[in-house]
Amino acid sequence: MDGYYTGTIVCSNTCYDPPRVFPKAPTDKQAVENARPDKSSANTTTTTSAASSKCDKTVTLTSTTGIYNLVSIGITLDNDDIQWTFATAAPALGVVAINEKLTDDVAKGNTVVIPDTSGETSVVSYTAAQRLAAI
């Protein structure tokens, strides 16, 4: 016998099944070698200065600082959901045109979140091409 398992049983006087040789897998190292600290996002918030109805594609804000074409915004609806969408043009006189119709009414004074775009954020970001493709 040459010391490895061939899948056959060798018989002489009695049947002999040679021992199987199984390789051992190396242990899996689960530690992350270069862990980065969590970055807290410094999102800007503003409020709506006028009410908007369900299915509208514009919102009127008290401040449009940080809002420009294709920037993401999160609008708090009257049902307490936050609808994430993006501006489709630069704001004019506090009115921001958005990509999607509002899924519920928005009262005056509801919060609008503008994610920090100065670096990495916890908010998913899209390229301009991906945003334009959604229109």
KANOR-V693212 format. One record per pair of residues at least 4 apart in sequence whose C-alpha atoms are under 6 Angstrom apart, sorted by the first residue. I is the first residue (numbers start at 1). J is the second residue. Records with the same first field share a line. If there is no record, write none. Layout:
I=J  J
//
This chain:
5=20
9=17
10=16
11=15  16
41=121
42=116
43=114  115  116
44=113  114
45=112  113  114
46=111  112
47=61  62  109  110  111  112
48=60  61  62  108  109  110
49=60  61  62  108
50=60  108
51=106  107  108
52=105  106
53=105
54=102  103  104  105
55=101  102
56=101  102
57=97  98  101
58=96  97  98
59=95  96
60=94  95
61=94
68=90
69=87  88  89  90
70=86  87  88
71=86  87
72=85  86
73=84  85  86  113  114
74=82  83  84  112  113
75=82  83  112
76=81  82  110  111
77=81  104  106
78=105  106
86=98  99
87=97  98
88=97  98  99
91=95  96
//
